[in-house]
Amino acid sequence: MECVIFIGIQGSGKTTFYQQTFLKTHMRINLDMLRTRHRKDLFLAASITALQPFVVDNTNPSIEDRRKYIDLAKKHKFKVIGYFFEPDFELSIARNEKRTGREKVPETGIKSTMKKLQRPSYSEGFDDLFVVRTAEEKFVVERV
């Protein structure tokens, strides 16, 4: 049973990484997709109840943003794994420019998230932590 928490600015590749790495094994919990916190909470509760591995695919920039997921997962004996997407502002802006409609984030939103972004640490309760970087359109993952 795993709770995977993604941490990173918009356009950092989190959703693409989910699709390449966790699509077939973990439920995706994403506020953009579910649109309301109530729906997000329902999916989270269902994953916990069903003992279904899940990925929280949101920006989760601050310790406080991550705490609710970590506390809930630990309470239910899930292993908590964090993936920190090393910020590359220019690359994120370029990726965001390719988006359309509601998926496109205003640049001010990305800058705001960047200001709030706190590097995760084991002291938050993570059982494992990884840093994800983009190199030549591939993801490079390193254990912290």
C-alpha distance (Angstrom), angle and dihedral (degrees) to the residues before:
residue distance angle dihedral
M1 . . .
E2 3.76 . .
C3 3.76 136.2 .
V4 3.79 108.9 -163.5
I5 3.79 117.0 -166.5
F6 3.79 120.9 -163.5
I7 3.81 117.4 -152.1
G8 3.79 120.8 -169.0
I9 3.77 148.7 96.4
Q10 3.78 122.6 -78.8
G11 3.80 112.8 -79.5
S12 3.80 93.7 25.1
G13 3.81 92.9 121.0
K14 3.81 100.4 -100.4
T15 3.80 96.7 137.2
T16 3.81 93.5 43.8
F17 3.81 89.0 49.7
Y18 3.83 89.3 50.4
Q19 3.81 90.7 51.8
Q20 3.80 92.2 49.4
T21 3.79 97.6 41.8
F22 3.81 113.5 23.2
L23 3.82 108.9 18.7
K24 3.79 95.8 106.1
T25 3.80 97.6 40.2
H26 3.81 110.7 32.1
M27 3.80 135.1 52.2
R28 3.82 111.6 -120.7
I29 3.78 116.1 -130.2
N30 3.78 110.1 -168.8
L31 3.78 128.1 159.7
D32 3.82 93.2 -150.4
M33 3.79 90.2 57.6
L34 3.81 97.7 39.4
R35 3.84 92.8 40.3
T36 3.82 98.2 -156.5
R37 3.79 133.9 61.0
H38 3.82 88.3 -130.6
R39 3.82 91.6 60.1
K40 3.80 90.8 43.8
D41 3.80 89.8 52.6
L42 3.82 90.9 49.0
F43 3.82 91.8 53.1
L44 3.78 90.4 45.8
A45 3.82 92.1 50.6
A46 3.82 91.1 46.5
S47 3.81 91.2 51.9
I48 3.80 91.6 49.4
T49 3.81 93.3 46.2
A50 3.81 93.4 46.8
L51 3.82 92.0 43.8
Q52 3.80 86.4 -123.7
P53 3.80 117.8 161.0
F54 3.80 110.3 -119.3
V55 3.79 143.0 -175.1
V56 3.79 123.0 -141.7
D57 3.81 98.8 -145.5
N58 3.80 101.2 -170.3
T59 3.80 132.8 106.2
N60 3.85 93.7 -96.8
P61 3.81 90.0 -178.5
S62 3.80 101.1 169.0
I63 3.77 136.4 54.3
E64 3.80 87.6 -119.3
D65 3.83 92.2 53.8
R66 3.80 90.4 53.6
R67 3.79 97.9 41.8
K68 3.82 96.2 78.1
Y69 3.81 91.7 55.7
I70 3.78 94.4 43.3
D71 3.81 93.6 48.1
L72 3.81 93.1 47.8
A73 3.80 93.4 46.3
K74 3.80 93.3 47.5
K75 3.80 91.3 48.2
H76 3.82 88.0 58.1
K77 3.81 95.2 42.8
F78 3.81 96.2 -108.4
K79 3.79 119.0 152.7
V80 3.82 108.2 -117.2
I81 3.80 117.9 -142.3
G82 3.79 125.0 -179.3
Y83 3.79 127.6 -155.7
F84 3.81 113.3 -164.7
F85 3.79 112.1 -161.3
E86 3.79 104.1 -147.9
P87 3.81 105.1 -125.7
D88 3.78 117.0 -109.8
F89 3.79 102.4 172.7
E90 3.81 96.9 -171.1
L91 3.81 93.6 48.8
S92 3.81 91.0 46.8
I93 3.81 90.9 51.3
A94 3.82 90.1 49.4
R95 3.82 91.6 50.2
N96 3.79 90.8 46.4
E97 3.82 90.9 52.9
K98 3.82 88.4 62.4
R99 3.80 90.8 58.1
T100 3.78 123.4 93.0
G101 3.78 136.5 -157.8
R102 3.79 118.7 -6.3
E103 3.80 91.6 -9.5
K104 3.80 91.7 68.9
V105 3.80 111.9 90.6
P106 3.82 121.5 -151.3
E107 3.80 110.9 -110.7
T108 3.81 89.0 -120.0
G109 3.82 88.7 60.5
I110 3.79 91.7 54.8
K111 3.82 91.0 47.0
S112 3.81 90.3 49.3
T113 3.81 92.0 52.0
M114 3.81 90.1 46.4
K115 3.83 89.8 56.4
K116 3.82 91.5 51.4
L117 3.81 94.9 44.0
Q118 3.81 112.4 122.2
R119 3.79 120.3 -174.9
P120 3.83 108.4 -117.6
S121 3.79 121.5 -119.8
Y122 3.77 137.7 -167.2
S123 3.81 89.0 -111.8
E124 3.83 88.2 74.1
G125 3.80 89.6 66.2
F126 3.78 102.3 -93.0
D127 3.81 114.7 151.7
D128 3.79 91.0 -159.3
L129 3.81 134.3 10.1
F130 3.78 132.4 -162.8
V131 3.79 135.4 -176.2
V132 3.80 116.6 -140.8
R133 3.80 120.8 -157.4
T134 3.78 130.1 176.7
A135 3.79 116.5 -126.7
E136 3.80 121.1 173.5
E137 3.81 92.3 -20.6
K138 3.81 91.6 -52.1
F139 3.75 129.1 104.7
V140 3.79 118.6 -117.5
V141 3.80 112.7 -160.2
E142 3.79 123.9 -164.8
R143 3.79 129.1 179.5
V144 3.80 113.0 -122.0
